[in-house]
Amino acid sequence: MGATPLELVEEINTKGLPMFKGHDPGFPVGRTVAAKLFTSPGGVKFVAAILGQYESQQLLSFALLEVDPTPTAYSPSILDPLNDNLWLNFATDPREVDAKWVDDVLRDAPLRVERIELSHNAADPQGELIRITLAYVALVWNPFVTAIATEAGKDAYAAIRQWLRGVWNKLAERRNPLVVVQACQDGCEVSFLFRGKDVKQHYDAHDALPIAAAQAAKLIASMKCRRAVPTSLVYEFEQSRWSPSYAILSDGRLVSDRNLLIAIEQLPTGLSIGAQRPKKD
């Protein structure tokens, strides 16, 4: 199960694939930058790839870019109704998260769902990665501040918010979950990481999500003004607030105020490259 060798090569050569410690998106290691498909004399197909690892001396900081990583931001006062063509992407590695649990979570999903099969290629996975992709407006919507043009439009936003709260309840049934809630904002993939099974903490993080999403949009705009174009921005919830853990720029550089990087000689042997494919029904 997982991506075929040809699919893997095409994905790497088209956009590259991130490498993480284990398959935790909170701990970037580098990227696979090029790959080629080979066939052995016996007919076995395999992929050879060039790996690019981040080095600490190349690490930028938000301070060095002269941007505030947690700028003052407010929820929008009004939003348009959600597009009727919106989908919800739900991605897991079936070797980590069983289909019965996924079916139960998605039974009351408020949007049409595309299920994605991840392929972490981990012989002994330490965690259970669950990735939920939504429209950015669904994250920035604040039920106490933001008005929607129609009552039906408001109900659609509220249904997504309520469904996500149900996901946090279901995490209590997992062993070691890590949920990544992500959306695209102005060409940047923004991810919010929900770690573990503490439902109360997840409720707090969930309630803080609209302001964090508004802050992320403002941070992306500020970085672009500095000609540092982010393609990926990852947030962690710590000490009762969301803050950016790191950003990856369009030129491949890493921006972070944290000590994220591991010395090359200490890298774990089981790195994840996060291949994926849509689930075949």
C-alpha positions in Angstrom: 0.0 0.0 0.0 1.2 3.5 -0.7 2.6 5.5 -3.6 4.0 3.5 -6.5 7.7 4.1 -7.5 6.6 6.1 -10.6 4.2 8.3 -8.5 6.9 8.9 -6.0 9.4 10.0 -8.6 6.9 12.3 -10.3 6.0 14.0 -7.0 9.6 14.5 -6.0 10.6 16.0 -9.3 7.5 18.2 -9.6 7.5 19.8 -6.2 10.0 18.0 -3.9 8.9 16.2 -0.7 9.6 17.4 2.8 11.5 15.1 5.2 10.7 15.0 8.9 11.9 13.4 12.0 9.7 10.3 12.0 6.8 11.8 10.1 6.1 14.7 12.5 5.6 17.9 10.5 6.7 19.8 13.6 10.3 18.6 13.1 11.6 19.4 9.6 14.9 17.8 8.5 15.2 18.7 4.8 13.7 17.9 1.4 14.0 15.3 -1.3 15.0 17.4 -4.2 15.4 15.0 -7.2 14.7 11.3 -7.9 15.0 8.7 -10.7 13.4 5.4 -11.3 15.6 2.4 -11.9 14.9 -1.3 -12.7 17.2 -4.0 -11.5 18.3 -6.9 -13.8 15.7 -9.0 -12.0 12.9 -6.6 -12.8 12.6 -4.9 -9.4 11.8 -1.2 -9.6 13.4 1.2 -7.1 13.8 4.9 -6.6 17.1 6.7 -6.0 16.7 10.2 -4.6 19.0 13.2 -3.7 18.3 14.4 -0.2 18.9 18.0 0.9 19.2 18.5 4.7 18.8 21.8 6.5 21.9 23.2 8.2 21.8 25.4 11.3 24.0 28.1 9.8 21.5 28.6 7.0 18.6 29.0 9.5 16.9 32.4 9.4 14.8 33.9 12.2 11.7 36.0 12.0 13.6 38.7 13.9 16.3 38.7 11.2 13.6 39.2 8.6 12.2 42.0 10.8 8.7 40.6 11.0 6.6 40.0 14.1 5.8 36.3 14.2 2.6 36.9 16.3 1.2 40.2 14.9 -1.9 41.8 16.3 -4.8 40.6 14.1 -8.5 40.5 14.3 -11.2 38.2 12.9 -12.9 39.5 9.8 -16.2 41.3 10.5 -17.9 39.7 7.5 -17.2 36.8 5.1 -19.0 35.4 2.0 -20.9 32.2 2.2 -18.9 29.0 1.6 -18.6 27.8 -2.0 -21.0 24.9 -2.7 -18.1 23.1 -4.5 -15.8 23.0 -1.4 -14.3 19.6 -0.3 -12.7 18.4 2.9 -9.5 16.3 2.5 -8.9 13.7 5.2 -5.5 12.0 5.0 -4.1 9.1 7.1 -1.8 6.1 6.6 -4.1 3.1 6.9 -1.3 1.2 8.6 -1.5 3.7 11.5 -5.1 4.7 11.7 -7.8 2.0 11.1 -10.5 2.5 8.5 -13.3 1.9 11.1 -12.2 4.9 13.1 -11.9 7.1 10.0 -15.4 6.0 8.8 -16.8 6.9 12.2 -15.2 10.4 12.2 -16.3 11.1 8.6 -19.9 9.9 9.0 -21.2 13.4 9.9 -18.7 15.4 7.9 -20.3 18.7 6.8 -18.6 18.8 3.4 -17.9 16.3 0.7 -14.8 14.3 1.6 -11.8 13.2 -0.4 -9.9 10.5 1.5 -6.1 10.5 1.0 -3.8 7.6 1.7 -0.5 8.7 3.2 2.5 6.4 2.9 5.0 7.0 5.7 7.0 3.9 5.1 7.7 3.5 8.8 8.2 0.0 10.0 7.3 0.9 13.6 5.3 4.2 13.5 5.5 6.1 16.8 2.5 8.3 16.1 -0.7 8.5 14.2 -0.7 11.4 11.7 -4.1 12.7 10.7 -4.3 15.6 8.2 -7.4 17.6 7.6 -7.4 20.2 4.8 -10.1 22.9 4.7 -10.7 26.2 3.0 -8.9 29.0 4.9 -12.1 31.0 5.5 -13.4 28.1 7.6 -10.4 28.5 9.9 -10.6 32.3 10.2 -14.3 32.4 10.8 -15.2 33.6 14.4 -18.7 32.8 15.5 -18.7 35.7 18.0 -17.4 38.4 15.5 -17.9 37.4 11.9 -21.2 37.9 10.0 -22.2 35.9 7.0 -24.6 37.2 4.4 -27.2 34.5 4.9 -28.4 32.3 7.7 -27.7 29.2 5.6 -24.1 30.5 5.1 -23.6 30.9 8.8 -24.9 27.4 9.4 -22.3 26.0 7.0 -19.5 27.6 8.9 -20.9 26.5 12.2 -21.2 22.9 11.0 -17.5 22.7 10.1 -16.6 24.2 13.5 -18.8 21.7 15.3 -17.5 18.8 13.3 -13.9 19.7 14.2 -14.8 19.7 17.9 -16.2 16.2 17.4 -12.8 15.1 16.0 -11.1 16.3 19.2 -13.5 14.1 21.2 -12.6 11.1 19.0 -8.9 11.5 19.6 -9.3 10.1 23.1 -9.7 6.7 21.3 -6.3 6.9 19.6 -2.9 5.9 20.9 -0.7 8.8 20.0 -2.5 11.1 17.5 -1.2 14.2 15.8 -3.8 16.1 13.8 -2.7 18.6 11.2 -5.4 21.1 10.3 -4.2 23.0 7.2 -5.4 25.4 4.6 -3.9 27.5 1.8 -3.6 31.2 2.3 -2.1 33.4 -0.5 0.0 30.6 -1.9 1.2 29.4 1.4 0.2 26.1 3.1 -0.6 26.9 6.7 -0.7 24.1 9.3 -1.9 24.0 12.9 -0.7 21.0 14.9 -3.0 19.4 17.5 -0.9 16.9 19.5 -2.0 14.1 21.8 -5.3 13.1 23.4 -6.0 16.0 25.8 -9.5 17.0 24.7 -9.6 20.1 27.0 -6.4 21.4 25.5 -7.7 20.8 22.0 -10.9 22.7 22.8 -8.7 25.7 23.9 -6.6 25.5 20.8 -9.8 25.2 18.6 -11.3 28.3 20.2 -8.0 30.2 19.5 -7.8 29.1 15.9 -9.7 32.0 14.2 -7.3 34.7 15.6 -4.3 32.4 14.9 -5.4 32.0 11.3 -5.9 35.8 11.0 -2.3 36.3 12.5 -0.9 33.8 9.9 -2.5 35.7 7.0 -0.9 38.9 8.3 2.5 37.2 8.9 2.5 35.8 5.3 1.8 39.3 3.9 4.6 40.9 6.1 7.1 38.2 4.9 6.2 38.8 1.3 6.8 42.6 1.8 10.3 41.5 2.9 10.7 39.4 -0.3 10.8 36.3 1.8 7.9 34.3 0.2 6.7 31.5 2.5 5.4 28.3 0.9 4.8 26.5 4.2 4.0 27.9 7.7 3.5 25.6 10.7 2.0 26.5 14.1 2.2 24.8 17.5 -0.2 25.4 20.4 1.9 25.9 23.5 1.3 27.8 26.8 -2.3 28.4 25.8 -1.5 30.2 22.5 -0.7 29.5 18.9 2.7 30.6 17.6 4.6 29.9 14.4 7.1 27.1 14.8 8.7 27.6 11.4 8.2 28.7 7.8 9.8 27.3 4.6 10.5 29.9 1.9 10.2 29.5 -1.8 14.0 29.3 -2.1 14.1 26.4 0.3 15.4 28.3 3.3 14.0 27.6 6.8 12.8 30.4 9.1 12.3 29.7 12.8 13.0 31.2 16.2 13.3 27.7 17.7 16.1 25.2 17.8 14.5 22.7 15.4 17.4 21.2 13.6 19.3 18.0 14.4 23.0 17.6 13.8 23.5 15.5 10.6 25.4 12.8 12.5 22.5 12.5 14.9 19.8 12.1 12.3 17.4 9.1 12.9 17.5 6.2 10.5 13.8 6.2 9.8 13.0 9.5 8.0 9.6 10.1 6.5 9.1 11.6 3.1 5.3 11.8 3.3 4.1 10.4 0.0 0.4 10.2 -0.6 -2.4 9.3 -3.1 -6.1 9.6 -3.2 -7.9 6.6 -1.9 -9.3 4.2 -4.5 -13.0 3.3 -3.7 
